[in-house]
Amino acid sequence: MPLSIDTTRFGELEIETEAVIEFPTGLIGLGGSRYALLANDETSAIVWLQSLDDPALALPVTNPGRFFNDYFVELSDAEAARIGLTDPDLADVYVTVRATEMPEDCTANLRAPILISRGTGHQVINEADNAPMRAPLFPATREKATAA
Amino acid sequence: MLIITRRPGERIMLGDDITIHVMEIVGNSARVGIEAPKSLPVYREEIWAAVKEENQASARVEADRIANPATDAGARV
């Protein structure tokens, strides 16, 4: 039976049971145990991770591969054991987006990606070098703006 | 806050399942070992706080702000 939720941003939504993602330990500092991914259409670069417990809680997220060609996730042994996933490549990877007025100031948190696999999600700490918490999404835009 | 004095080699139990080992003190650093159920995430506090702040900042955005920033900025969609 689909789950019905009256969200603050998107109004009344029906979420199919298969679309519900369980987060055993929630998102870091935000909690929540059930979320779903919402997209305008299949090509949306940014999708929303909507809490199904708190109608007001939703975070814009993106597939980091769209913006960062060489992005990869490296987990500590403890973190891999915790989420029961030895290879992060086997999960769908999303990163939270910090959206600002100016696109060139938008950043993604490459340090704490969200791994989703078989209906279960975990926000993890990426041990890889060069995984900043605020990586500019559109560095080219910033360069152009500076040049102009 | 509960404050307990421990020497290197001594431990603290949090309930039955979580053990904090005080391993060694070198200068002004303490090496601490943590044994906890593997389902329990363990974070360095400053990392936890920074990620929490990023998550909260991300969640403060209204839906219209992000209607389609990728297209606006000419990024690959």
Backbone of each chain as ProteinMPNN parsed JSONL, in Angstrom:
{"seq_chain_A": "MPLSIDTTRFGELEIETEAVIEFPTGLIGLGGSRYALLANDETSAIVWLQSLDDPALALPVTNPGRFFNDYFVELSDAEAARIGLTDPDLADVYVTVRATEMPEDCTANLRAPILISRGTGHQVINEADNAPMRAPLFPATREKATAA", "coords_chain_A": {"N_chain_A": [[0.851, -1.199, 0.0], [0.658, 2.187, -0.936], [2.395, 4.896, 0.671], [1.228, 7.768, 2.213], [1.972, 11.198, 2.32], [1.96, 14.515, 3.517], [3.852, 16.807, 2.352], [5.928, 19.618, 3.236], [7.256, 21.092, 1.237], [6.478, 19.977, -1.221], [3.843, 19.322, -1.197], [1.015, 17.061, -1.112], [2.001, 13.722, -1.265], [2.246, 10.495, -2.767], [3.91, 7.692, -1.84], [5.369, 4.892, -3.149], [5.701, 1.647, -1.703], [8.061, 0.291, -2.433], [9.735, 2.372, -2.94], [10.507, 3.428, -0.592], [13.171, 4.266, 1.506], [15.126, 2.895, 3.939], [16.807, 4.286, 6.655], [18.902, 3.188, 8.906], [20.409, 4.544, 10.892], [19.671, 7.106, 10.433], [20.191, 10.439, 9.036], [23.263, 12.174, 9.468], [23.153, 13.98, 12.379], [20.593, 14.794, 11.796], [18.797, 12.762, 11.988], [15.849, 10.83, 11.47], [14.288, 8.079, 9.913], [13.165, 6.993, 7.677], [13.216, 7.671, 4.27], [12.622, 9.074, 0.979], [13.492, 9.282, -2.486], [12.917, 12.045, -4.534], [12.159, 13.154, -7.762], [11.937, 15.576, -10.381], [11.928, 14.773, -13.032], [13.358, 12.048, -14.908], [15.815, 12.974, -15.736], [16.696, 14.879, -14.007], [19.234, 16.714, -12.463], [19.536, 17.38, -9.855], [18.024, 15.883, -7.141], [15.511, 15.3, -4.618], [15.916, 14.301, -1.282], [13.556, 13.219, 0.585], [12.272, 13.289, 3.821], [10.232, 10.824, 5.32], [9.199, 10.856, 7.727], [9.227, 13.366, 8.787], [7.531, 15.953, 7.526], [8.577, 18.422, 6.813], [11.222, 18.087, 6.369], [13.658, 17.882, 3.987], [16.286, 17.225, 1.703], [18.271, 18.563, -0.884], [19.912, 16.508, -3.169], [22.563, 15.016, -5.123], [23.832, 12.952, -7.784], [27.143, 12.379, -7.468], [28.841, 11.749, -9.566], [27.971, 13.114, -11.788], [29.009, 15.632, -11.604], [31.571, 15.515, -10.641], [34.154, 14.085, -11.987], [36.163, 12.258, -11.165], [35.357, 11.231, -8.77], [35.395, 9.23, -5.878], [34.49, 6.84, -3.331], [35.851, 6.018, -0.271], [35.896, 3.746, 2.271], [36.358, 3.34, 5.82], [37.383, 0.324, 7.519], [35.713, -0.168, 9.692], [33.476, 1.365, 9.115], [32.637, 0.197, 6.715], [31.988, -2.326, 7.662], [29.929, -1.65, 9.366], [27.862, -0.789, 7.673], [27.629, -2.978, 6.163], [28.705, -3.292, 3.627], [31.064, -3.987, 1.381], [32.096, -2.93, -0.925], [31.848, 0.247, -2.035], [31.097, 0.892, -4.584], [29.009, -0.697, -5.248], [26.75, 0.439, -4.368], [24.176, 2.964, -4.796], [25.258, 6.25, -5.089], [24.925, 9.311, -3.453], [25.278, 12.837, -2.91], [24.911, 15.471, -0.536], [23.556, 18.671, -1.296], [24.413, 22.04, -1.044], [22.583, 24.615, -1.612], [22.691, 27.833, -3.025], [22.002, 31.336, -3.53], [23.488, 32.206, -5.773], [24.508, 30.248, -8.48], [27.234, 29.631, -8.749], [28.145, 29.506, -6.196], [27.113, 27.223, -5.14], [27.515, 24.185, -3.377], [28.712, 20.816, -2.889], [28.66, 18.126, -0.585], [31.242, 16.223, -0.416], [32.496, 14.747, 1.408], [30.804, 13.392, 3.091], [29.091, 11.223, 1.866], [25.964, 9.715, 0.762], [25.026, 6.463, 0.808], [23.11, 4.204, -0.967], [21.585, 1.147, -0.998], [19.804, -1.577, -2.026], [17.327, -0.658, -0.863], [18.149, 0.357, 1.563], [19.724, 2.971, 3.331], [22.705, 4.804, 4.086], [24.492, 7.401, 5.605], [27.811, 8.126, 5.211], [31.27, 8.481, 6.262], [33.608, 9.628, 4.084], [36.762, 8.464, 3.477], [38.566, 9.103, 1.574], [41.194, 11.047, 0.065], [41.015, 14.519, -0.817], [38.235, 15.026, -0.65], [36.252, 17.242, -0.094], [34.061, 19.002, 2.257], [32.683, 21.066, 1.193], [32.501, 21.23, -1.874], [32.722, 23.074, -4.802], [29.984, 23.082, -7.023], [29.853, 24.062, -9.573], [32.509, 24.832, -10.742], [33.544, 25.864, -13.123], [31.815, 27.924, -13.808], [32.414, 29.742, -11.869], [35.044, 30.409, -12.537], [34.621, 31.607, -15.034], [33.086, 33.768, -14.239], [34.925, 35.168, -12.752], [36.81, 35.776, -14.688], [35.381, 37.485, -16.327]], "CA_chain_A": [[0.0, 0.0, 0.0], [1.505, 3.384, -0.948], [2.397, 5.699, 1.88], [0.819, 9.111, 1.835], [2.565, 12.195, 3.217], [1.702, 15.893, 3.087], [5.141, 17.439, 2.573], [5.934, 21.075, 3.302], [7.7, 21.685, -0.03], [5.929, 19.401, -2.453], [2.438, 18.988, -1.025], [0.625, 15.677, -0.837], [2.706, 12.752, -2.12], [2.047, 9.069, -2.536], [5.196, 7.017, -2.009], [5.229, 3.437, -3.256], [6.464, 0.941, -0.672], [9.397, -0.057, -2.941], [10.555, 3.584, -3.017], [10.899, 3.849, 0.754], [14.547, 3.916, 1.845], [15.307, 2.849, 5.392], [18.1, 4.737, 7.166], [18.939, 2.663, 10.28], [20.887, 5.548, 11.85], [19.266, 8.433, 9.978], [21.246, 11.268, 8.466], [24.068, 12.667, 10.582], [22.649, 15.184, 13.027], [19.207, 15.084, 11.434], [17.957, 11.62, 12.308], [14.929, 10.336, 10.447], [14.606, 6.679, 9.619], [12.659, 6.614, 6.355], [13.281, 8.738, 3.286], [12.405, 8.669, -0.417], [14.075, 10.204, -3.458], [11.926, 12.658, -5.408], [12.761, 13.835, -8.914], [10.982, 16.15, -11.321], [11.911, 13.795, -14.106], [14.504, 11.139, -14.796], [17.082, 13.615, -16.07], [17.029, 15.91, -13.015], [20.567, 16.587, -11.867], [19.336, 17.462, -8.412], [16.785, 15.275, -6.667], [15.298, 15.595, -3.199], [15.78, 13.207, -0.331], [12.463, 13.688, 1.438], [11.969, 12.474, 4.997], [8.844, 10.37, 5.385], [8.808, 11.012, 9.128], [9.098, 14.804, 9.043], [7.114, 16.533, 6.246], [9.346, 19.637, 6.505], [12.643, 17.762, 6.186], [14.074, 17.359, 2.683], [17.6, 17.739, 1.308], [18.638, 18.345, -2.275], [21.094, 15.648, -3.329], [22.881, 14.747, -6.521], [24.796, 11.903, -8.065], [28.378, 13.154, -7.606], [29.468, 11.433, -10.842], [27.553, 14.099, -12.787], [29.748, 16.887, -11.453], [32.969, 15.283, -10.254], [34.49, 12.906, -12.796], [37.032, 11.265, -10.534], [34.931, 11.041, -7.385], [35.16, 7.874, -5.38], [34.255, 6.749, -1.896], [36.721, 5.058, 0.4], [35.361, 3.57, 3.624], [37.176, 2.644, 6.816], [36.882, -1.033, 7.736], [34.606, -0.126, 10.645], [32.304, 1.918, 8.421], [32.181, -0.825, 5.762], [31.341, -3.39, 8.435], [28.681, -1.115, 9.918], [26.787, -0.747, 6.687], [27.562, -4.276, 5.505], [28.952, -3.098, 2.206], [32.515, -3.955, 1.23], [32.456, -2.128, -2.091], [30.898, 1.356, -2.181], [30.621, 0.961, -5.969], [27.791, -1.491, -5.408], [25.61, 1.229, -3.907], [23.947, 4.249, -5.449], [25.91, 7.268, -4.267], [24.411, 10.674, -3.545], [25.872, 13.787, -1.974], [23.996, 16.564, -0.24], [23.882, 19.909, -1.991], [24.116, 23.272, -0.325], [22.192, 25.506, -2.698], [22.746, 29.241, -2.657], [21.423, 32.258, -4.505], [24.302, 32.175, -6.978], [24.913, 28.87, -8.794], [28.667, 29.38, -8.572], [28.423, 29.266, -4.783], [26.529, 25.944, -4.724], [28.535, 23.194, -3.063], [28.281, 19.459, -2.547], [29.446, 17.559, 0.509], [31.868, 14.994, -0.909], [33.077, 14.046, 2.555], [29.796, 12.56, 3.774], [28.108, 10.768, 0.884], [24.868, 8.848, 1.182], [25.058, 5.242, 0.003], [21.824, 3.53, -0.935], [21.669, -0.174, -1.612], [18.668, -2.474, -1.718], [16.308, -0.07, 0.009], [18.717, 0.825, 2.826], [20.634, 4.081, 3.118], [23.617, 5.201, 5.164], [25.423, 8.498, 5.339], [29.089, 7.611, 5.687], [32.405, 9.397, 6.152], [34.503, 9.23, 3.0], [38.147, 8.615, 3.923], [39.417, 9.443, 0.432], [41.756, 12.398, 0.033], [40.352, 15.372, -1.79], [36.784, 14.899, -0.584], [35.878, 18.329, 0.812], [32.652, 19.12, 2.65], [32.046, 22.066, 0.321], [33.111, 21.241, -3.203], [31.87, 23.862, -5.706], [29.326, 22.265, -8.048], [30.074, 24.646, -10.896], [33.757, 25.605, -10.69], [33.744, 26.564, -14.399], [31.039, 29.152, -13.736], [33.145, 30.668, -11.012], [36.181, 30.92, -13.307], [34.111, 32.531, -16.047], [32.648, 34.99, -13.565], [36.127, 35.887, -12.359], [37.453, 36.279, -15.897], [34.57, 38.555, -16.904]], "C_chain_A": [[0.882, 1.242, 0.0], [1.336, 4.189, 0.335], [2.083, 7.13, 1.462], [1.38, 10.12, 2.832], [2.326, 13.583, 2.636], [2.969, 16.709, 3.358], [5.031, 18.961, 2.52], [6.264, 21.685, 1.941], [6.895, 21.229, -1.231], [4.466, 19.0, -2.339], [2.225, 17.498, -0.793], [1.321, 14.723, -1.811], [2.3, 11.336, -1.75], [3.374, 8.38, -2.819], [4.95, 5.507, -2.053], [6.147, 2.773, -2.226], [7.894, 0.65, -1.136], [10.316, 1.165, -2.952], [11.023, 4.052, -1.64], [12.306, 3.347, 1.052], [14.701, 3.992, 3.36], [16.716, 3.322, 5.742], [18.199, 4.3, 8.627], [19.456, 3.675, 11.298], [20.6, 6.968, 11.351], [20.371, 9.15, 9.212], [21.975, 11.92, 9.644], [23.508, 13.994, 11.106], [21.202, 15.511, 12.728], [18.255, 13.959, 11.815], [17.049, 11.232, 11.162], [15.27, 8.904, 10.117], [14.09, 6.249, 8.257], [12.675, 7.838, 5.448], [12.851, 8.184, 1.932], [13.043, 9.714, -1.314], [12.982, 10.72, -4.383], [12.637, 13.367, -6.546], [11.649, 14.421, -9.77], [10.808, 15.223, -12.515], [13.221, 13.026, -14.048], [15.841, 11.817, -15.074], [17.499, 14.679, -15.046], [18.423, 15.671, -12.439], [20.448, 16.57, -10.354], [18.008, 16.798, -8.085], [16.673, 15.564, -5.172], [15.201, 14.309, -2.397], [14.792, 13.688, 0.729], [12.29, 12.728, 2.61], [10.507, 12.062, 4.954], [8.335, 10.435, 6.82], [8.531, 12.468, 9.46], [8.776, 15.495, 7.714], [7.959, 17.737, 5.835], [10.799, 19.329, 6.154], [12.904, 17.149, 4.814], [15.398, 18.005, 2.318], [17.796, 17.522, -0.187], [19.92, 17.514, -2.342], [21.35, 15.437, -4.816], [23.805, 13.55, -6.607], [26.136, 12.591, -8.336], [29.084, 12.909, -8.942], [29.109, 12.435, -11.934], [28.447, 15.339, -12.769], [31.236, 16.68, -11.2], [33.417, 13.973, -10.888], [35.237, 11.826, -12.031], [36.625, 10.976, -9.089], [34.845, 9.569, -7.017], [35.075, 7.9, -3.863], [35.146, 5.662, -1.322], [36.256, 4.961, 1.852], [36.4, 2.956, 4.55], [36.584, 1.246, 6.989], [35.663, -1.025, 8.652], [33.325, 0.348, 9.959], [31.737, 0.896, 7.423], [31.446, -1.944, 6.495], [29.984, -2.924, 8.963], [27.559, -1.173, 8.897], [26.707, -2.043, 5.878], [27.799, -4.198, 4.017], [30.462, -3.003, 2.023], [32.938, -3.037, 0.087], [31.438, -1.014, -2.311], [30.343, 1.462, -3.602], [29.315, 0.205, -6.174], [26.552, -0.715, -4.981], [25.388, 2.417, -4.846], [24.5, 5.33, -4.523], [25.25, 8.626, -4.519], [25.202, 11.557, -2.59], [24.888, 14.933, -1.75], [24.501, 17.84, -0.919], [23.496, 21.079, -1.103], [23.846, 24.314, -1.397], [22.182, 26.94, -2.203], [22.126, 30.063, -3.776], [22.163, 32.173, -5.846], [24.759, 30.747, -7.26], [26.394, 28.622, -8.524], [29.039, 29.161, -7.107], [27.847, 27.939, -4.283], [27.644, 24.932, -4.474], [27.895, 21.838, -2.779], [29.209, 18.923, -1.472], [30.01, 16.199, 0.081], [32.427, 14.147, 0.229], [32.085, 13.082, 3.196], [28.711, 12.121, 2.797], [27.037, 9.87, 1.506], [24.867, 7.644, 0.244], [23.718, 4.531, 0.155], [21.945, 2.21, -1.682], [20.502, -1.015, -1.12], [17.735, -1.893, -0.653], [16.817, 0.41, 1.354], [19.747, 1.913, 2.537], [21.48, 4.364, 4.349], [24.385, 6.431, 4.723], [26.74, 8.104, 5.992], [30.15, 8.713, 5.606], [33.349, 8.831, 5.091], [35.943, 9.516, 3.418], [39.081, 9.044, 2.787], [39.973, 10.856, 0.586], [40.933, 13.222, -0.94], [38.844, 15.148, -1.851], [36.266, 15.98, 0.37], [34.392, 18.338, 1.149], [31.931, 20.124, 1.768], [32.794, 22.157, -0.999], [32.204, 22.028, -4.138], [31.292, 22.969, -6.8], [29.668, 22.752, -9.446], [31.356, 25.471, -10.914], [33.994, 26.4, -11.974], [33.028, 27.909, -14.396], [31.791, 30.204, -12.943], [34.329, 31.272, -11.778], [35.736, 31.953, -14.342], [33.747, 33.865, -15.412], [33.862, 35.835, -13.187], [36.788, 36.54, -13.581], [36.719, 37.491, -16.468], [34.553, 39.811, -16.058]], "O_chain_A": [[1.771, 1.357, 0.844], [0.291, 4.163, 0.984], [2.617, 7.631, 0.472], [1.279, 9.925, 4.043], [2.468, 13.803, 1.433], [3.145, 17.24, 4.455], [4.16, 19.514, 1.849], [5.645, 22.665, 1.528], [6.656, 22.006, -2.156], [3.906, 18.411, -3.264], [3.119, 16.78, -0.346], [1.239, 14.894, -3.027], [2.047, 11.021, -0.588], [3.9, 8.478, -3.928], [4.397, 4.926, -1.12], [7.227, 3.279, -1.921], [8.835, 0.746, -0.347], [11.538, 1.018, -2.972], [11.84, 4.966, -1.536], [12.605, 2.166, 0.88], [14.437, 5.025, 3.975], [17.699, 2.822, 5.196], [17.644, 4.963, 9.504], [19.005, 3.68, 12.444], [21.227, 7.924, 11.809], [21.356, 8.54, 8.796], [21.375, 12.184, 10.686], [23.407, 14.982, 10.378], [20.634, 16.414, 13.342], [17.051, 14.175, 11.95], [17.449, 11.303, 10.0], [16.448, 8.555, 10.048], [14.537, 5.231, 7.728], [12.201, 8.91, 5.825], [12.73, 6.972, 1.759], [13.128, 10.888, -0.952], [12.214, 9.941, -4.946], [13.603, 14.096, -6.325], [10.563, 13.851, -9.877], [9.692, 14.932, -12.945], [14.09, 13.325, -13.229], [16.889, 11.297, -14.692], [18.544, 15.311, -15.204], [18.745, 14.572, -11.988], [21.163, 15.844, -9.664], [16.983, 17.119, -8.688], [17.629, 16.018, -4.544], [14.506, 13.365, -2.774], [15.135, 14.448, 1.634], [12.178, 11.517, 2.426], [9.642, 12.861, 4.593], [7.18, 10.108, 7.094], [7.697, 12.769, 10.315], [9.654, 15.615, 6.859], [8.054, 18.048, 4.648], [11.526, 20.208, 5.693], [12.44, 16.05, 4.511], [15.616, 19.187, 2.586], [17.526, 16.438, -0.703], [20.891, 17.8, -1.642], [20.473, 15.651, -5.652], [24.469, 13.182, -5.638], [26.264, 13.312, -9.325], [29.841, 13.762, -9.404], [29.856, 12.592, -12.9], [28.62, 16.007, -13.788], [32.057, 17.546, -11.502], [33.103, 12.89, -10.394], [34.988, 10.635, -12.215], [37.442, 10.531, -8.283], [34.287, 8.764, -7.763], [35.521, 8.841, -3.206], [35.188, 4.538, -1.821], [36.224, 5.958, 2.573], [37.224, 2.149, 4.12], [35.425, 1.01, 6.648], [34.704, -1.766, 8.434], [32.241, -0.19, 10.188], [30.522, 0.746, 7.3], [30.425, -2.447, 6.025], [29.021, -3.69, 9.005], [26.437, -1.561, 9.219], [25.838, -2.196, 5.02], [27.189, -4.928, 3.235], [31.076, -2.032, 2.468], [34.013, -2.439, 0.129], [30.307, -1.274, -2.721], [29.276, 2.034, -3.821], [28.6, 0.436, -7.15], [25.428, -1.164, -5.208], [26.286, 2.821, -5.586], [24.24, 5.322, -3.32], [25.048, 9.028, -5.665], [25.731, 11.082, -1.585], [24.136, 15.313, -2.648], [25.703, 18.048, -1.086], [22.423, 21.112, -0.502], [24.775, 24.834, -2.016], [21.72, 27.225, -1.098], [21.773, 29.538, -4.832], [21.545, 32.081, -6.907], [25.333, 30.098, -6.386], [26.773, 27.524, -8.116], [30.134, 28.681, -6.812], [28.065, 27.567, -3.129], [28.593, 24.831, -5.252], [26.707, 21.737, -2.475], [30.401, 19.231, -1.455], [29.346, 15.169, 0.199], [32.784, 12.984, 0.04], [32.482, 12.072, 3.778], [27.568, 12.573, 2.874], [27.191, 9.348, 2.61], [24.725, 7.793, -0.97], [23.254, 4.288, 1.269], [22.353, 2.167, -2.843], [20.267, -1.13, 0.082], [17.402, -2.558, 0.328], [16.028, 0.826, 2.203], [20.546, 1.79, 1.609], [21.042, 4.193, 5.487], [24.873, 6.495, 3.595], [26.783, 7.786, 7.18], [29.946, 9.742, 4.961], [33.822, 7.7, 5.2], [36.305, 10.663, 3.68], [40.258, 9.317, 3.022], [39.328, 11.738, 1.153], [40.233, 12.672, -1.792], [38.249, 15.087, -2.927], [35.885, 15.682, 1.502], [33.573, 17.763, 0.431], [30.713, 20.052, 1.607], [33.615, 23.051, -1.206], [31.026, 21.694, -4.266], [32.015, 22.196, -7.428], [29.762, 21.962, -10.386], [31.298, 26.689, -11.083], [34.574, 27.484, -11.932], [33.545, 28.904, -14.903], [31.806, 31.385, -13.29], [34.591, 32.472, -11.693], [36.354, 33.003, -14.515], [34.044, 34.934, -15.945], [33.832, 37.061, -13.287], [37.256, 37.677, -13.527], [37.336, 38.403, -17.018], [33.909, 40.794, -16.425]]}, "seq_chain_B": "MLIITRRPGERIMLGDDITIHVMEIVGNSARVGIEAPKSLPVYREEIWAAVKEENQASARVEADRIANPATDAGARV", "coords_chain_B": {"N_chain_B": [[27.621, 16.562, 33.245], [29.293, 13.495, 33.46], [32.301, 12.876, 35.066], [35.221, 11.044, 34.904], [38.216, 9.779, 36.189], [40.819, 8.118, 34.574], [43.47, 5.753, 34.094], [46.09, 5.009, 31.71], [45.394, 1.993, 30.003], [43.196, 1.376, 31.474], [39.59, 1.061, 31.478], [36.319, 2.089, 30.388], [32.936, 1.322, 30.806], [30.067, 1.662, 28.804], [27.013, 0.974, 29.471], [26.366, -2.498, 28.733], [27.534, -3.102, 26.344], [29.306, -1.316, 25.175], [32.616, -0.391, 25.139], [35.091, 1.751, 26.295], [38.403, 2.185, 25.797], [41.135, 3.492, 27.459], [44.023, 4.018, 26.004], [46.722, 5.04, 25.661], [48.562, 7.861, 26.902], [50.033, 10.453, 25.343], [52.028, 13.124, 25.569], [49.945, 15.805, 24.974], [47.922, 14.279, 23.957], [45.386, 11.793, 23.906], [45.118, 8.39, 23.353], [42.433, 6.56, 22.348], [40.497, 3.684, 22.501], [37.654, 2.195, 21.007], [35.12, -0.029, 21.571], [32.294, -1.143, 20.153], [28.911, -2.094, 19.346], [28.701, -3.15, 15.963], [26.848, -1.876, 14.446], [26.665, 0.641, 15.38], [27.414, 3.92, 14.635], [30.573, 5.581, 14.82], [32.041, 8.645, 15.394], [34.568, 11.146, 14.919], [34.257, 14.031, 16.852], [34.409, 16.645, 15.675], [34.138, 16.183, 12.979], [31.63, 15.006, 12.835], [30.086, 17.209, 13.74], [30.556, 19.067, 11.713], [29.48, 17.789, 9.465], [26.86, 17.558, 10.278], [26.169, 20.267, 10.321], [26.397, 20.875, 7.583], [24.395, 19.191, 6.574], [22.152, 20.332, 7.785], [22.225, 22.898, 6.674], [21.836, 22.304, 4.003], [19.252, 21.279, 4.122], [17.792, 23.514, 4.644], [17.034, 24.806, 2.409], [14.642, 26.138, 0.146], [12.159, 24.718, -2.062], [11.908, 26.045, -4.527], [14.261, 27.411, -4.954], [15.994, 25.654, -6.03], [15.095, 24.786, -8.357], [16.1, 24.176, -10.983], [19.126, 24.2, -10.951], [21.242, 23.136, -12.325], [20.672, 23.239, -15.071], [20.425, 25.983, -15.338], [23.009, 26.81, -14.951], [24.256, 25.747, -17.05], [25.347, 23.22, -16.905], [26.227, 19.762, -17.52], [23.459, 17.695, -18.023]], "CA_chain_B": [[28.531, 15.593, 32.629], [30.005, 12.589, 34.356], [33.751, 12.963, 34.838], [35.888, 9.892, 35.5], [39.662, 9.76, 35.938], [41.29, 6.79, 34.171], [44.88, 5.652, 33.724], [46.273, 4.179, 30.508], [45.133, 0.569, 30.245], [41.899, 1.214, 32.117], [38.459, 1.122, 30.551], [35.012, 2.564, 30.859], [31.823, 0.645, 30.147], [28.799, 2.354, 28.62], [26.124, -0.186, 29.418], [27.053, -3.786, 28.638], [28.02, -3.387, 24.988], [30.256, -0.346, 24.649], [33.807, -0.252, 25.978], [36.054, 2.785, 25.929], [39.736, 1.874, 26.332], [42.127, 4.573, 27.452], [45.17, 3.191, 25.631], [47.941, 5.697, 26.141], [48.58, 9.321, 26.895], [51.331, 10.924, 24.853], [51.962, 14.583, 25.56], [48.576, 16.25, 25.254], [46.963, 13.47, 23.213], [44.975, 10.517, 24.483], [44.668, 7.384, 22.38], [41.243, 5.935, 22.917], [39.924, 2.609, 21.685], [36.212, 2.074, 21.233], [34.481, -1.259, 21.122], [30.85, -0.904, 20.202], [28.234, -2.909, 18.337], [29.151, -2.608, 14.683], [25.795, -1.047, 13.849], [26.715, 1.986, 15.966], [28.454, 4.737, 14.015], [31.471, 6.3, 15.732], [32.605, 9.772, 14.648], [35.285, 12.226, 15.598], [33.2, 15.027, 17.079], [34.449, 17.797, 14.777], [33.608, 15.741, 11.68], [30.182, 14.862, 13.056], [29.486, 18.538, 13.839], [30.63, 19.726, 10.403], [28.515, 17.137, 8.57], [25.542, 17.97, 10.77], [25.926, 21.633, 9.862], [26.149, 20.816, 6.137], [23.065, 18.598, 6.369], [21.132, 21.312, 8.176], [22.236, 23.985, 5.692], [21.233, 21.735, 2.798], [17.814, 21.084, 4.359], [17.107, 24.809, 4.829], [16.715, 25.389, 1.1], [13.269, 25.976, -0.337], [12.098, 23.94, -3.302], [12.014, 26.85, -5.748], [15.632, 27.848, -5.097], [16.828, 24.668, -6.676], [14.248, 24.265, -9.426], [17.013, 23.445, -11.846], [20.37, 24.959, -10.98], [22.176, 22.554, -13.294], [20.354, 23.785, -16.374], [20.706, 27.409, -15.274], [24.449, 27.065, -15.033], [24.768, 25.143, -18.272], [26.076, 21.978, -16.644], [25.724, 18.555, -18.177], [22.31, 17.12, -17.318]], "C_chain_B": [[29.234, 14.781, 33.701], [31.499, 12.665, 34.046], [34.436, 11.842, 35.605], [37.382, 9.989, 35.194], [40.1, 8.327, 35.658], [42.775, 6.845, 33.865], [44.988, 4.841, 32.433], [46.103, 2.703, 30.849], [43.784, 0.331, 30.899], [40.768, 1.48, 31.121], [37.233, 1.707, 31.222], [33.948, 1.777, 30.103], [30.64, 1.603, 30.012], [27.758, 1.254, 28.434], [26.952, -1.453, 29.298], [27.829, -3.937, 27.339], [29.095, -2.447, 24.495], [31.398, -0.179, 25.644], [34.697, 0.853, 25.421], [37.382, 2.421, 26.594], [40.559, 3.152, 26.327], [43.457, 3.882, 27.204], [46.483, 3.804, 26.067], [47.775, 7.21, 26.076], [49.972, 9.729, 26.438], [51.248, 12.438, 24.747], [50.537, 15.018, 25.879], [47.537, 15.477, 24.428], [46.633, 12.19, 23.975], [44.586, 9.587, 23.35], [43.563, 6.58, 23.028], [40.776, 4.845, 21.965], [38.45, 2.463, 22.018], [35.738, 0.735, 20.704], [32.994, -1.07, 21.272], [30.191, -1.841, 19.201], [28.48, -2.304, 16.964], [28.095, -1.752, 14.003], [25.845, 0.403, 14.342], [27.797, 2.819, 15.292], [29.269, 5.466, 15.071], [32.137, 7.401, 14.92], [33.548, 10.574, 15.526], [34.302, 13.391, 15.683], [33.214, 16.149, 16.052], [33.924, 17.435, 13.387], [32.089, 15.63, 11.764], [29.501, 16.234, 13.036], [29.467, 19.23, 12.479], [29.615, 19.11, 9.437], [27.088, 17.517, 8.982], [25.201, 19.362, 10.253], [25.632, 21.665, 8.357], [24.769, 20.252, 5.848], [21.972, 19.608, 6.681], [21.048, 22.443, 7.16], [21.556, 23.53, 4.402], [19.716, 21.677, 2.953], [17.062, 22.401, 4.532], [16.603, 25.388, 3.51], [15.263, 25.116, 0.712], [13.291, 25.27, -1.69], [12.365, 24.8, -4.524], [13.458, 27.284, -6.019], [16.412, 26.925, -6.039], [16.123, 24.075, -7.884], [15.084, 23.519, -10.456], [18.341, 24.174, -11.992], [21.324, 24.426, -12.038], [21.946, 23.165, -14.673], [20.734, 25.269, -16.411], [22.185, 27.679, -15.5], [25.079, 26.388, -16.243], [25.547, 23.859, -18.052], [25.46, 20.825, -17.433], [24.56, 17.981, -17.357], [22.069, 15.719, -17.855]], "O_chain_B": [[29.703, 15.312, 34.708], [31.906, 12.532, 32.892], [34.251, 11.706, 36.814], [37.765, 10.255, 34.055], [39.783, 7.421, 36.428], [43.281, 7.876, 33.424], [44.084, 4.075, 32.101], [46.612, 2.229, 31.864], [43.277, -0.791, 30.884], [40.986, 2.056, 30.055], [37.138, 1.798, 32.446], [34.055, 1.59, 28.891], [30.255, 2.27, 30.972], [27.647, 0.674, 27.354], [28.11, -1.482, 29.713], [28.693, -4.807, 27.236], [29.745, -2.737, 23.49], [31.188, 0.128, 26.818], [35.01, 0.88, 24.231], [37.467, 2.358, 27.82], [40.667, 3.819, 25.298], [43.978, 3.221, 28.102], [47.272, 3.164, 26.762], [46.973, 7.748, 25.314], [50.969, 9.387, 27.075], [50.491, 12.972, 23.936], [49.984, 14.653, 26.917], [46.419, 15.95, 24.223], [47.5, 11.588, 24.608], [43.803, 9.964, 22.478], [43.729, 6.001, 24.101], [40.673, 5.068, 20.759], [38.049, 2.594, 23.174], [35.933, 0.409, 19.533], [32.488, -0.861, 22.375], [30.859, -2.334, 18.292], [28.471, -1.082, 16.812], [28.405, -0.988, 13.088], [25.167, 1.278, 13.804], [28.975, 2.47, 15.362], [28.735, 5.914, 16.086], [32.731, 7.131, 13.877], [33.349, 10.67, 16.737], [33.605, 13.702, 14.717], [32.153, 16.574, 15.595], [33.338, 18.272, 12.701], [31.364, 16.096, 10.884], [28.464, 16.407, 12.394], [28.494, 19.897, 12.127], [28.964, 19.829, 8.679], [26.228, 17.764, 8.136], [24.083, 19.609, 9.802], [24.739, 22.382, 7.907], [24.051, 20.761, 4.986], [20.993, 19.73, 5.944], [19.958, 22.9, 6.816], [20.796, 24.28, 3.79], [18.981, 21.993, 2.017], [15.831, 22.411, 4.563], [15.834, 26.35, 3.501], [14.736, 24.023, 0.92], [14.316, 25.235, -2.371], [12.991, 24.33, -5.474], [13.838, 27.499, -7.17], [17.339, 27.341, -6.734], [16.493, 23.009, -8.377], [14.805, 22.36, -10.766], [18.639, 24.709, -13.06], [22.126, 25.18, -12.589], [22.891, 23.558, -15.357], [21.296, 25.748, -17.395], [22.561, 28.65, -16.157], [26.293, 26.448, -16.434], [26.324, 23.449, -18.915], [24.339, 20.909, -17.935], [24.673, 17.806, -16.143], [21.148, 15.037, -17.407]]}, "name": "protein", "num_of_chains": 2, "seq": "MPLSIDTTRFGELEIETEAVIEFPTGLIGLGGSRYALLANDETSAIVWLQSLDDPALALPVTNPGRFFNDYFVELSDAEAARIGLTDPDLADVYVTVRATEMPEDCTANLRAPILISRGTGHQVINEADNAPMRAPLFPATREKATAAMLIITRRPGERIMLGDDITIHVMEIVGNSARVGIEAPKSLPVYREEIWAAVKEENQASARVEADRIANPATDAGARV"}
